[in-house]
Amino acid sequence: MSEQLGLFTAARNTDPETSRANRDAFRKKASQRDLILHTYYRERLRYDDGGLTDEECGMKTPWKNSTMYVERVCYWKRCSELRKLNFIRPTGSTRTSCAGQEQQVCEITVEGRRYIEELNRRGAF
């Protein structure tokens, strides 16, 4: 888990030396991924199958708390990244999107819950 927490620091290894030198000086309060994962965490008990589609999650995430503008949010990409990190996973269910297409339903994993609970302890939300 400590390795996963390091994924969401303020600087990447490919950033300039000045950014990397100061990466531990602060932590982003609410990255897009963190906000999306927090929505999965918050909404996990509201659905019978325990999950959300990417679209549902994007619509339920409080973007106004983020430093990003809503028009620049690519929630589907952030959800894909969270699946790759094993913070969310498909439930096997689908639901129809606003465009009439079937979308997979995903739920937060144990690793995802632990990560969000750690961010909550640190006061990120």
OpenMM code with the backbone's topology and positions (N, CA, C; nanometers):
from openmm import Vec3, app, unit

residues = "MET SER GLU GLN LEU GLY LEU PHE THR ALA ALA ARG ASN THR ASP PRO GLU THR SER ARG ALA ASN ARG ASP ALA PHE ARG LYS LYS ALA SER GLN ARG ASP LEU ILE LEU HIS THR TYR TYR ARG GLU ARG LEU ARG TYR ASP ASP GLY GLY LEU THR ASP GLU GLU CYS GLY MET LYS THR PRO TRP LYS ASN SER THR MET TYR VAL GLU ARG VAL CYS TYR TRP LYS ARG CYS SER GLU LEU ARG LYS LEU ASN PHE ILE ARG PRO THR GLY SER THR ARG THR SER CYS ALA GLY GLN GLU GLN GLN VAL CYS GLU ILE THR VAL GLU GLY ARG ARG TYR ILE GLU GLU LEU ASN ARG ARG GLY ALA PHE".split()
positions = [
    Vec3(0.0814, -0.1196, 0.0000),
    Vec3(0.0000, 0.0000, 0.0000),
    Vec3(0.0856, 0.1256, 0.0000),
    Vec3(0.1983, 0.1259, 0.0680),
    Vec3(0.2823, 0.2443, 0.0704),
    Vec3(0.3317, 0.2798, -0.0694),
    Vec3(0.3552, 0.1796, -0.1547),
    Vec3(0.3943, 0.2074, -0.2920),
    Vec3(0.2819, 0.2767, -0.3672),
    Vec3(0.1575, 0.2317, -0.3450),
    Vec3(0.0445, 0.2909, -0.4136),
    Vec3(0.0220, 0.4346, -0.3681),
    Vec3(0.0404, 0.4631, -0.2407),
    Vec3(0.0235, 0.5995, -0.1929),
    Vec3(0.1220, 0.6933, -0.2606),
    Vec3(0.2392, 0.6434, -0.2919),
    Vec3(0.3389, 0.7254, -0.3585),
    Vec3(0.3030, 0.7603, -0.5014),
    Vec3(0.2070, 0.6915, -0.5601),
    Vec3(0.1690, 0.7188, -0.6983),
    Vec3(0.1045, 0.8547, -0.7160),
    Vec3(0.0482, 0.9095, -0.6110),
    Vec3(-0.0292, 1.0323, -0.6227),
    Vec3(0.0397, 1.1503, -0.5561),
    Vec3(0.1723, 1.1555, -0.5645),
    Vec3(0.2457, 1.2679, -0.5100),
    Vec3(0.2456, 1.3816, -0.6106),
    Vec3(0.3043, 1.4918, -0.5717),
    Vec3(0.2972, 1.6126, -0.6523),
    Vec3(0.3927, 1.6140, -0.7718),
    Vec3(0.4897, 1.5248, -0.7788),
    Vec3(0.5845, 1.5251, -0.8905),
    Vec3(0.6132, 1.3826, -0.9367),
    Vec3(0.6328, 1.3693, -1.0666),
    Vec3(0.6694, 1.2398, -1.1247),
    Vec3(0.8213, 1.2312, -1.1350),
    Vec3(0.8716, 1.1114, -1.1498),
    Vec3(1.0166, 1.0934, -1.1653),
    Vec3(1.0689, 1.1581, -1.2923),
    Vec3(0.9819, 1.1799, -1.3902),
    Vec3(1.0236, 1.2415, -1.5168),
    Vec3(1.0152, 1.3944, -1.5132),
    Vec3(0.9656, 1.4507, -1.4036),
    Vec3(0.9574, 1.5971, -1.3912),
    Vec3(1.0963, 1.6565, -1.3686),
    Vec3(1.1100, 1.7885, -1.3881),
    Vec3(1.2404, 1.8527, -1.3659),
    Vec3(1.2908, 1.8307, -1.2228),
    Vec3(1.4203, 1.8432, -1.2059),
    Vec3(1.4838, 1.8215, -1.0751),
    Vec3(1.4217, 1.9090, -0.9666),
    Vec3(1.3885, 2.0332, -0.9987),
    Vec3(1.3299, 2.1222, -0.8974),
    Vec3(1.1961, 2.0697, -0.8468),
    Vec3(1.1156, 2.0129, -0.9352),
    Vec3(0.9882, 1.9554, -0.8933),
    Vec3(1.0093, 1.8317, -0.8084),
    Vec3(1.1031, 1.7474, -0.8516),
    Vec3(1.1294, 1.6246, -0.7762),
    Vec3(1.1879, 1.6544, -0.6389),
    Vec3(1.2699, 1.7571, -0.6300),
    Vec3(1.3307, 1.7924, -0.5014),
    Vec3(1.2248, 1.8377, -0.4015),
    Vec3(1.1170, 1.8966, -0.4498),
    Vec3(1.0131, 1.9500, -0.3619),
    Vec3(0.8883, 1.8642, -0.3565),
    Vec3(0.8915, 1.7443, -0.4134),
    Vec3(0.7708, 1.6627, -0.4240),
    Vec3(0.7103, 1.6275, -0.2885),
    Vec3(0.7899, 1.6182, -0.1847),
    Vec3(0.7364, 1.5829, -0.0536),
    Vec3(0.6908, 1.7053, 0.0256),
    Vec3(0.7114, 1.8235, -0.0282),
    Vec3(0.6747, 1.9455, 0.0437),
    Vec3(0.5236, 1.9612, 0.0555),
    Vec3(0.4510, 1.9091, -0.0387),
    Vec3(0.3056, 1.9170, -0.0322),
    Vec3(0.2447, 1.7993, -0.1047),
    Vec3(0.1191, 1.7750, -0.0791),
    Vec3(0.0441, 1.6675, -0.1432),
    Vec3(-0.0801, 1.7301, -0.2046),
    Vec3(-0.1110, 1.6931, -0.3272),
    Vec3(-0.2328, 1.7439, -0.3887),
    Vec3(-0.3514, 1.7061, -0.3016),
    Vec3(-0.4388, 1.8004, -0.2781),
    Vec3(-0.5544, 1.7714, -0.1951),
    Vec3(-0.6556, 1.6855, -0.2679),
    Vec3(-0.6761, 1.7073, -0.3945),
    Vec3(-0.7800, 1.6318, -0.4634),
    Vec3(-0.7493, 1.6210, -0.6123),
    Vec3(-0.6749, 1.5183, -0.6495),
    Vec3(-0.6521, 1.4939, -0.7912),
    Vec3(-0.7818, 1.4394, -0.8510),
    Vec3(-0.7902, 1.4372, -0.9818),
    Vec3(-0.9093, 1.3807, -1.0460),
    Vec3(-0.9283, 1.2356, -1.0061),
    Vec3(-0.8203, 1.1586, -1.0051),
    Vec3(-0.8317, 1.0173, -0.9650),
    Vec3(-0.8812, 1.0045, -0.8219),
    Vec3(-0.8272, 1.0866, -0.7325),
    Vec3(-0.8700, 1.0812, -0.5926),
    Vec3(-1.0183, 1.1141, -0.5793),
    Vec3(-1.0637, 1.2165, -0.6515),
    Vec3(-1.2048, 1.2556, -0.6447),
    Vec3(-1.2954, 1.1451, -0.6969),
    Vec3(-1.2556, 1.0819, -0.8068),
    Vec3(-1.3351, 0.9734, -0.8635),
    Vec3(-1.3391, 0.8546, -0.7685),
    Vec3(-1.2231, 0.8176, -0.7153),
    Vec3(-1.2187, 0.7048, -0.6226),
    Vec3(-1.3011, 0.7346, -0.4973),
    Vec3(-1.2963, 0.8580, -0.4516),
    Vec3(-1.3770, 0.8965, -0.3346),
    Vec3(-1.5258, 0.8824, -0.3657),
    Vec3(-1.5656, 0.9099, -0.4890),
    Vec3(-1.7063, 0.8923, -0.5286),
    Vec3(-1.7431, 0.7445, -0.5234),
    Vec3(-1.6575, 0.6578, -0.5746),
    Vec3(-1.6836, 0.5133, -0.5631),
    Vec3(-1.6967, 0.4726, -0.4166),
    Vec3(-1.6121, 0.5273, -0.3326),
    Vec3(-1.6148, 0.4961, -0.1889),
    Vec3(-1.7462, 0.5438, -0.1265),
    Vec3(-1.7819, 0.6672, -0.1558),
    Vec3(-1.9027, 0.7285, -0.0982),
    Vec3(-2.0308, 0.6618, -0.1484),
    Vec3(-2.0330, 0.6235, -0.2744),
    Vec3(-2.1555, 0.5727, -0.3363),
    Vec3(-2.1686, 0.4208, -0.3282),
    Vec3(-2.0737, 0.3508, -0.2700),
    Vec3(-2.0693, 0.2037, -0.2764),
    Vec3(-2.1910, 0.1356, -0.2175),
    Vec3(-2.2615, 0.1982, -0.1267),
    Vec3(-2.3770, 0.1344, -0.0633),
    Vec3(-2.5103, 0.1742, -0.1253),
    Vec3(-2.5086, 0.2630, -0.2232),
    Vec3(-2.6337, 0.3132, -0.2804),
    Vec3(-2.6902, 0.2277, -0.3929),
    Vec3(-2.6144, 0.1319, -0.4418),
    Vec3(-2.6600, 0.0495, -0.5530),
    Vec3(-2.6609, -0.0961, -0.5108),
    Vec3(-2.7574, -0.1714, -0.5605),
    Vec3(-2.7683, -0.3133, -0.5269),
    Vec3(-2.6434, -0.3906, -0.5664),
    Vec3(-2.5838, -0.3545, -0.6813),
    Vec3(-2.4640, -0.4268, -0.7260),
    Vec3(-2.3363, -0.3629, -0.6725),
    Vec3(-2.3494, -0.2588, -0.5902),
    Vec3(-2.2344, -0.1987, -0.5247),
    Vec3(-2.1436, -0.1182, -0.6140),
    Vec3(-2.1884, -0.0771, -0.7303),
    Vec3(-2.0971, -0.0064, -0.8189),
    Vec3(-2.1600, 0.1024, -0.9026),
    Vec3(-2.0753, 0.1604, -0.9846),
    Vec3(-2.1113, 0.2689, -1.0744),
    Vec3(-2.0501, 0.2444, -1.2115),
    Vec3(-2.1119, 0.2984, -1.3137),
    Vec3(-2.0462, 0.3032, -1.4445),
    Vec3(-1.9514, 0.4231, -1.4429),
    Vec3(-1.8610, 0.4297, -1.5394),
    Vec3(-1.7723, 0.5460, -1.5486),
    Vec3(-1.8555, 0.6734, -1.5615),
    Vec3(-1.9577, 0.6688, -1.6443),
    Vec3(-2.0425, 0.7858, -1.6662),
    Vec3(-2.1129, 0.8285, -1.5374),
    Vec3(-2.1711, 0.7335, -1.4659),
    Vec3(-2.2392, 0.7656, -1.3398),
    Vec3(-2.1421, 0.8287, -1.2408),
    Vec3(-2.0238, 0.7714, -1.2337),
    Vec3(-1.9232, 0.8242, -1.1418),
    Vec3(-1.8829, 0.9661, -1.1810),
    Vec3(-1.8617, 0.9891, -1.3101),
    Vec3(-1.8268, 1.1229, -1.3572),
    Vec3(-1.9338, 1.2255, -1.3247),
    Vec3(-2.0602, 1.1846, -1.3322),
    Vec3(-2.1711, 1.2768, -1.3039),
    Vec3(-2.1885, 1.3014, -1.1540),
    Vec3(-2.1472, 1.2074, -1.0704),
    Vec3(-2.1650, 1.2193, -0.9258),
    Vec3(-2.0434, 1.2777, -0.8529),
    Vec3(-1.9334, 1.2926, -0.9234),
    Vec3(-1.8117, 1.3430, -0.8597),
    Vec3(-1.8193, 1.4946, -0.8457),
    Vec3(-1.7901, 1.5468, -0.7267),
    Vec3(-1.7986, 1.6922, -0.7029),
    Vec3(-1.6759, 1.7659, -0.7572),
    Vec3(-1.6741, 1.7918, -0.8861),
    Vec3(-1.5579, 1.8540, -0.9506),
    Vec3(-1.5312, 1.9938, -0.8995),
    Vec3(-1.6314, 2.0619, -0.8474),
    Vec3(-1.6091, 2.1995, -0.8008),
    Vec3(-1.5077, 2.2050, -0.6867),
    Vec3(-1.4845, 2.0909, -0.6193),
    Vec3(-1.3848, 2.0863, -0.5128),
    Vec3(-1.2444, 2.0692, -0.5670),
    Vec3(-1.2338, 2.0456, -0.6960),
    Vec3(-1.1053, 2.0229, -0.7594),
    Vec3(-1.0522, 2.1532, -0.8169),
    Vec3(-0.9245, 2.1557, -0.8461),
    Vec3(-0.8657, 2.2725, -0.9113),
    Vec3(-0.8860, 2.2662, -1.0618),
    Vec3(-0.9429, 2.1554, -1.1125),
    Vec3(-0.9652, 2.1390, -1.2547),
    Vec3(-1.1023, 2.1952, -1.2939),
    Vec3(-1.1139, 2.2416, -1.4158),
    Vec3(-1.2438, 2.2835, -1.4672),
    Vec3(-1.3184, 2.1611, -1.5167),
    Vec3(-1.4484, 2.1597, -1.5002),
    Vec3(-1.5289, 2.0449, -1.5396),
    Vec3(-1.5060, 2.0098, -1.6861),
    Vec3(-1.4909, 2.1086, -1.7724),
    Vec3(-1.4742, 2.0811, -1.9150),
    Vec3(-1.3449, 2.0046, -1.9434),
    Vec3(-1.2477, 2.0127, -1.8549),
    Vec3(-1.1194, 1.9467, -1.8763),
    Vec3(-1.1129, 1.8095, -1.8111),
    Vec3(-1.2168, 1.7669, -1.7450),
    Vec3(-1.2160, 1.6396, -1.6738),
    Vec3(-1.2404, 1.5252, -1.7713),
    Vec3(-1.1532, 1.4284, -1.7697),
    Vec3(-1.1679, 1.3067, -1.8507),
    Vec3(-1.1927, 1.1918, -1.7553),
    Vec3(-1.3118, 1.1872, -1.6967),
    Vec3(-1.3409, 1.0879, -1.5923),
    Vec3(-1.3222, 0.9453, -1.6419),
    Vec3(-1.3518, 0.9193, -1.7693),
    Vec3(-1.3390, 0.7830, -1.8231),
    Vec3(-1.1921, 0.7386, -1.8218),
    Vec3(-1.1006, 0.8306, -1.8465),
    Vec3(-0.9578, 0.7978, -1.8433),
    Vec3(-0.9131, 0.7714, -1.7000),
    Vec3(-0.9578, 0.8553, -1.6067),
    Vec3(-0.9227, 0.8352, -1.4657),
    Vec3(-0.9791, 0.7019, -1.4143),
    Vec3(-1.1009, 0.6654, -1.4556),
    Vec3(-1.1584, 0.5358, -1.4157),
    Vec3(-1.0753, 0.4215, -1.4720),
    Vec3(-1.0300, 0.4351, -1.5950),
    Vec3(-0.9443, 0.3329, -1.6559),
    Vec3(-0.8146, 0.3183, -1.5769),
    Vec3(-0.7563, 0.4299, -1.5359),
    Vec3(-0.6343, 0.4251, -1.4557),
    Vec3(-0.6600, 0.3567, -1.3213),
    Vec3(-0.7739, 0.3859, -1.2600),
    Vec3(-0.8077, 0.3237, -1.1311),
    Vec3(-0.8261, 0.1732, -1.1454),
    Vec3(-0.8817, 0.1282, -1.2591),
    Vec3(-0.8929, -0.0161, -1.2836),
    Vec3(-0.7538, -0.0789, -1.2959),
    Vec3(-0.6634, -0.0126, -1.3671),
    Vec3(-0.5271, -0.0644, -1.3830),
    Vec3(-0.4544, -0.0711, -1.2491),
    Vec3(-0.4847, 0.0207, -1.1593),
    Vec3(-0.4229, 0.0221, -1.0258),
    Vec3(-0.4906, -0.0756, -0.9300),
    Vec3(-0.5982, -0.1402, -0.9756),
    Vec3(-0.6778, -0.2314, -0.8932),
    Vec3(-0.7453, -0.1589, -0.7758),
    Vec3(-0.7809, -0.0318, -0.7957),
    Vec3(-0.8558, 0.0426, -0.6951),
    Vec3(-1.0058, 0.0295, -0.7195),
    Vec3(-1.0446, 0.0017, -0.8448),
    Vec3(-1.1829, -0.0342, -0.8780),
    Vec3(-1.1769, -0.1549, -0.9697),
    Vec3(-1.2874, -0.2323, -0.9752),
    Vec3(-1.2905, -0.3513, -1.0616),
    Vec3(-1.4327, -0.3722, -1.1125),
    Vec3(-1.4466, -0.4319, -1.2306),
    Vec3(-1.5795, -0.4611, -1.2844),
    Vec3(-1.6548, -0.5601, -1.1957),
    Vec3(-1.7854, -0.5387, -1.1840),
    Vec3(-1.8696, -0.6299, -1.1047),
    Vec3(-1.9276, -0.7415, -1.1893),
    Vec3(-1.9243, -0.7258, -1.3212),
    Vec3(-1.9879, -0.8215, -1.4107),
    Vec3(-2.1245, -0.7729, -1.4573),
    Vec3(-2.1742, -0.6664, -1.3960),
    Vec3(-2.3024, -0.6066, -1.4355),
    Vec3(-2.2787, -0.4946, -1.5361),
    Vec3(-2.3846, -0.4603, -1.6083),
    Vec3(-2.3801, -0.3454, -1.6987),
    Vec3(-2.5052, -0.2606, -1.6768),
    Vec3(-2.4959, -0.1339, -1.7169),
    Vec3(-2.6109, -0.0438, -1.7184),
    Vec3(-2.6035, 0.0403, -1.8443),
    Vec3(-2.7169, 0.0899, -1.8854),
    Vec3(-2.7253, 0.1696, -2.0074),
    Vec3(-2.6826, 0.3132, -1.9800),
    Vec3(-2.5963, 0.3659, -2.0663),
    Vec3(-2.5473, 0.5031, -2.0531),
    Vec3(-2.6510, 0.6012, -2.1090),
    Vec3(-2.6241, 0.7296, -2.0933),
    Vec3(-2.7114, 0.8337, -2.1492),
    Vec3(-2.7208, 0.8235, -2.3012),
    Vec3(-2.6173, 0.7688, -2.3651),
    Vec3(-2.6152, 0.7531, -2.5103),
    Vec3(-2.6790, 0.6224, -2.5543),
    Vec3(-2.7303, 0.5428, -2.4590),
    Vec3(-2.7964, 0.4184, -2.4926),
    Vec3(-2.7043, 0.2989, -2.5079),
    Vec3(-2.5782, 0.3135, -2.4706),
    Vec3(-2.4804, 0.2050, -2.4799),
    Vec3(-2.4658, 0.1361, -2.3445),
    Vec3(-2.4403, 0.0053, -2.3481),
    Vec3(-2.4156, -0.0675, -2.2235),
    Vec3(-2.2755, -0.0341, -2.1729),
    Vec3(-2.2660, -0.0055, -2.0438),
    Vec3(-2.1373, 0.0226, -1.9809),
    Vec3(-2.1166, -0.0726, -1.8639),
    Vec3(-1.9933, -0.1113, -1.8425),
    Vec3(-1.9640, -0.1980, -1.7287),
    Vec3(-1.9809, -0.1205, -1.5982),
    Vec3(-2.0232, -0.1913, -1.4963),
    Vec3(-2.0354, -0.1366, -1.3620),
    Vec3(-1.9111, -0.1790, -1.2854),
    Vec3(-1.8502, -0.0856, -1.2142),
    Vec3(-1.7317, -0.1155, -1.1348),
    Vec3(-1.7578, -0.0824, -0.9889),
    Vec3(-1.6808, -0.1471, -0.9020),
    Vec3(-1.6908, -0.1220, -0.7584),
    Vec3(-1.5511, -0.0969, -0.7029),
    Vec3(-1.5450, -0.0310, -0.5913),
    Vec3(-1.4169, -0.0044, -0.5263),
    Vec3(-1.3653, -0.1344, -0.4648),
    Vec3(-1.2349, -0.1530, -0.4702),
    Vec3(-1.1716, -0.2722, -0.4140),
    Vec3(-1.1241, -0.2439, -0.2714),
    Vec3(-1.0772, -0.3474, -0.2056),
    Vec3(-1.0208, -0.3300, -0.0710),
    Vec3(-0.9033, -0.2319, -0.0762),
    Vec3(-0.8181, -0.2440, -0.1776),
    Vec3(-0.7043, -0.1537, -0.1926),
    Vec3(-0.7517, -0.0096, -0.2115),
    Vec3(-0.8559, 0.0081, -0.2903),
    Vec3(-0.9123, 0.1413, -0.3117),
    Vec3(-0.9685, 0.2007, -0.1838),
    Vec3(-1.0391, 0.1187, -0.1072),
    Vec3(-1.0941, 0.1671, 0.0207),
    Vec3(-0.9821, 0.2073, 0.1167),
    Vec3(-0.8787, 0.1260, 0.1241),
    Vec3(-0.7663, 0.1582, 0.2127),
    Vec3(-0.7006, 0.2897, 0.1726),
    Vec3(-0.6826, 0.3081, 0.0417),
    Vec3(-0.6210, 0.4310, -0.0076),
    Vec3(-0.7053, 0.5530, 0.0304),
    Vec3(-0.8358, 0.5460, 0.0068),
    Vec3(-0.9240, 0.6591, 0.0393),
    Vec3(-0.9285, 0.6833, 0.1897),
    Vec3(-0.9331, 0.5784, 0.2675),
    Vec3(-0.9335, 0.5952, 0.4131),
    Vec3(-0.8051, 0.6617, 0.4614),
    Vec3(-0.6921, 0.6288, 0.3974),
    Vec3(-0.5662, 0.6952, 0.4312),
    Vec3(-0.5715, 0.8432, 0.3930),
    Vec3(-0.6242, 0.8744, 0.2752),
    Vec3(-0.6384, 1.0149, 0.2363),
    Vec3(-0.7311, 1.0887, 0.3322),
    Vec3(-0.8391, 1.0238, 0.3748),
    Vec3(-0.9295, 1.0857, 0.4719),
    Vec3(-0.8564, 1.1149, 0.6027),
    Vec3(-0.7739, 1.0215, 0.6483),
    Vec3(-0.6964, 1.0436, 0.7720),
    Vec3(-0.6013, 1.1613, 0.7567),
    Vec3(-0.5504, 1.1808, 0.6357),
    Vec3(-0.4572, 1.2922, 0.6103),
    Vec3(-0.5302, 1.4238, 0.5832),
    Vec3(-0.6628, 1.4196, 0.5797),
    Vec3(-0.7400, 1.5422, 0.5584),
    Vec3(-0.7485, 1.5880, 0.4151),
    Vec3(-0.7378, 1.4963, 0.3202),
    Vec3(-0.7396, 1.5346, 0.1785),
    Vec3(-0.8788, 1.5749, 0.1299),
    Vec3(-0.9832, 1.5326, 0.2002),
    Vec3(-1.1191, 1.5644, 0.1541),
    Vec3(-1.1917, 1.6486, 0.2553),
] * unit.nanometer
topology = app.Topology()
chain = topology.addChain("A")
for resn in residues:
    res = topology.addResidue(resn, chain)
    for name in ("N", "CA", "C"):
        topology.addAtom(name, app.Element.getBySymbol(name[0]), res)
